[in-house]
């Protein structure tokens, strides 16, 4: 037994012969392999399952950290959803809501900002670059959005110090604030392209966020010209509400996978459909 060659650490398990389990044997299917290696020191999962759990194509790390720490992705999704879903309702004006959700400013700080930045940091530790960048940038977005609505930061009042009540509708403030949404839309467009290597749900989220930020930018540019385009605000609210529904579904899928629930919901995996550059290069060689 001592002379038997070890397989890769991530593919280690047990069998009745030598205490090892080799996933490279053709007669082993991936599902039974995954079940049998759960007792090993590390867990090897399929690219499809990895992408569903981490929202990133499967990558290699030089340590066993993913089997040591929990998955931070659902935590970041909670921060995103508990901020965006109420904001989408506010933009739609449901039940008389309005004011860009200023009453939710604490949620923007502690759910959107704190949880998403914490999730981003943990994704960084796990070596998941794309989720780290996405969650970190949206965490900063929610902190910035919340700070803009906080009187202490003097963001809108600075444009009309003599009338704080009307400062938020000041044309110069509105036109200036619009540019933030323009470039958030551009950022989401970049994320949408990159997300083509993940899954359909993630792609749709960014696909809808691009016009949502465009509508918000148009709304604020309209305020800068003295025109209130409620249609643009409601369109942004409708788009972000659909994004929220997609996000809640993705969050549900993540939690089901985290407890190995027998219900397997699809997300439209694209990690194997769109081959990576390194994989293509290896095949060409």
Long-range contacts (C-beta under 8 A, 24 or more apart in sequence): 9-41, 9-42, 9-64, 10-42, 10-43, 10-44, 11-37, 11-44, 12-37, 12-40, 12-41, 12-42, 13-37, 13-39, 13-40, 14-39, 14-40, 41-67, 42-66, 42-67, 43-67, 47-271, 47-272, 48-269, 48-271, 48-272, 49-257, 50-271, 51-198, 51-199, 51-269, 51-270, 51-271, 52-199, 52-253, 52-254, 52-257, 52-267, 52-269, 53-254, 53-257, 53-258, 54-123, 54-126, 54-128, 54-131, 55-128, 55-130, 55-131, 55-134, 55-198, 55-199, 55-202, 55-250, 56-128, 56-129, 56-130, 56-131, 56-198, 57-130, 57-197, 57-198, 57-271, 57-276, 58-271, 59-127, 59-128, 59-129, 61-126, 61-127, 65-125, 65-126, 65-127, 66-126, 69-122, 69-125, 69-126, 70-258, 71-254, 71-258, 72-118, 72-119, 72-122, 72-123, 72-126, 73-119, 73-123, 73-131, 73-254, 74-251, 74-254, 74-255, 74-258, 75-115, 75-118, 75-119, 75-122, 76-115, 76-116, 76-118, 76-119, 76-120, 76-123, 76-131, 76-135, 76-139, 77-119, 77-247, 77-250, 77-251, 77-254, 78-111, 78-115, 78-251, 79-111, 79-112, 79-113, 79-114, 79-115, 79-116, 79-119, 79-139, 79-142, 80-112, 80-116, 80-135, 80-138, 80-247, 81-244, 81-247, 81-248, 81-251, 82-107, 82-111, 82-112, 83-107, 83-108, 83-111, 83-112, 83-142, 84-112, 84-240, 84-243, 84-244, 84-247, 85-241, 85-244, 85-247, 85-248, 87-240, 88-237, 88-238, 88-240, 88-241, 88-243, 88-244, 89-237, 89-241, 90-237, 91-233, 91-234, 91-236, 91-237, 91-240, 92-234, 92-237, 92-238, 92-241, 93-230, 93-233, 93-234, 93-237, 99-168, 100-149, 100-168, 101-149, 102-149, 105-146, 105-149, 105-150, 106-146, 108-142, 108-143, 108-145, 108-146, 108-149, 109-142, 109-143, 109-146, 111-142, 112-138, 112-139, 112-141, 112-142, 112-143, 112-145, 112-146, 113-139, 113-140, 113-142, 113-143, 113-146, 114-139, 115-139, 116-142, 117-143, 130-194, 130-195, 130-198, 134-191, 137-187, 141-184, 144-180, 148-177, 169-223, 171-223, 171-224, 171-225, 171-226, 172-224, 174-220, 174-221, 174-222, 174-223, 174-224, 175-220, 175-221, 175-223, 175-224, 175-225, 176-224, 177-220, 178-216, 178-217, 178-218, 178-219, 178-220, 178-221, 178-224, 179-217, 181-213, 181-214, 181-216, 181-217, 181-220, 182-213, 182-214, 182-217, 184-209, 184-213, 185-209, 185-210, 185-211, 185-212, 185-213, 185-214, 185-217, 188-213, 196-270, 196-274, 197-270, 197-271, 197-274, 197-276, 198-270, 198-271, 199-267, 199-268, 199-269, 199-270, 199-271, 200-267, 200-268, 200-270, 201-246, 201-249, 201-250, 201-253, 201-267, 201-268, 202-250, 202-267, 203-270, 204-246, 205-243, 205-246, 205-247, 205-250, 208-239, 208-240, 208-242, 208-243, 208-246, 209-239, 209-240, 209-243, 211-235, 211-239, 212-236, 212-239, 212-240, 212-243, 215-239
